[in-house]
């Protein structure tokens, strides 16, 4: 009995374990266009969702994405497709060889397509079961 329980517990642990690290999986990469004393300019081409107040990190791709700095977006210029950010902390000197990572904000719960698909399927199943 204990062997079966150990097997089930081991299988459950393997099934629930993450397959790989997901720390930067949802982050989008941005080119660092220029670096000032305490500011950084990012190229925001094809990323219209970048807004002031968003936080991000700068990493060094040559050192396997080692953390270089943290920043907050101050303003976005859609005409020039640039964003200006202030560096809030850094581990090494920031350069244009580094890249910026920013997480895209999640959609509101009511804008998620899975919510509405689930609602329609739930109503359909409920209607079938009720009759």
N, C-alpha and C positions, 0 to 999 in steps of 0.2 A: 504494500500500500504506500509506504513512504517513497519507494522508487518511482512510482507513478506520479505522486505529488511533486517530487523533485523534477521530474521530466516536464510536467505541465508548467511549473513555476519557471523553469529554465526557458521553455519555449515562449512563455508570455514575456519574459524579460527581453529576449531577443526580438520578439515582434514589436515591442514598444520602444526599443532603443532607436535613437535617430541613426539614419544610415550615414550621414556625414554632417560636419559642422555647418550651421546655417547662419552664422553671424553676419556675413556680408552678402547673403544670397539675394536679398531684395533691394540692395543699394544700387543706385545708378552711378556710373563713373563720369566725371567731368574733367575736362582739360583745365589746368591752371594757366590762365593767360598771362598774368603778371602778379608779382609779389611786391607789396610795399612793406613799410616798417611794421605795421600791425594789421594790415589789410591784405586781402587777396582778391583778385578778379577771376571769375570763372566764366568759361564759355558755356552758354545755356542753349546752344542750337538743338532743336528737336525736343526740348524739354520745357514746354510752356507752363508746366505745373509748378515750377520753382517759385516760391513766394518769400517775402521778407519774414524773418522770424524763424525760418527753418534752421535746424542744426545739422551739422555734418562733420566729417573727419577728413583729414588728408593723410594719405598713406604713401609709402615708398614701394612702387612695384618691383624695384630691383632687389629689395630685401623681403620678398614674399608678403607684401602689403603690411609692413610694419607701421604702426601708428606714428605719425609725425606731428599732427596738430589737430585741434578741435576748433570749429568756427561756427559763427551764426551769420546768416544772410542779413545784411542791412537793407539793401535795396536791389531791385531788379530793373534793368533797362531793356524792355522788349524790342525797341528799335535797333539797338546794337547787339542784342542777344548776349548780354553780359549780366552778371550778378556780382555785386560787391559784398564781401563778407569781412567781418572783423575776427581776428584770431583771438580765441579766449584762452588757449593754452597750447604749448608746443613742447615736444621732446628734443627736436633738432631743428636747425634752420630750414625753413620752408623754401622750396625752389620750384621752378616751372617743370622740373623733371618728375615731381610728385603728381599724384592725381587726387581729386576730391571725390568723396562718396557721400551721397545724400539719399536717404530713404524717401521714396515717393509716398505721399500721404494716402492713407486708406480712404476708400469711398465711404460715405455715410451708410449706416446699416440699411436704410431704405432704398439706397441706390444700387445695392448688390443684386445682380441678376439671380443668384441662387435663392435669395429670399422669395422672389416672385415666382420662380419656377417651383419651389417647394410649396408655396401657397396654392398655386394652380393644381399641382399634383395632389396635395392634401384635400382640397375641395372636391376634386374628381373622385378620389378614393372614398371620401366621406359620403358623397352622393350615391355611389355604387353600393356601399355597405348599407346605407339607410333604406334602400329600396329592395 
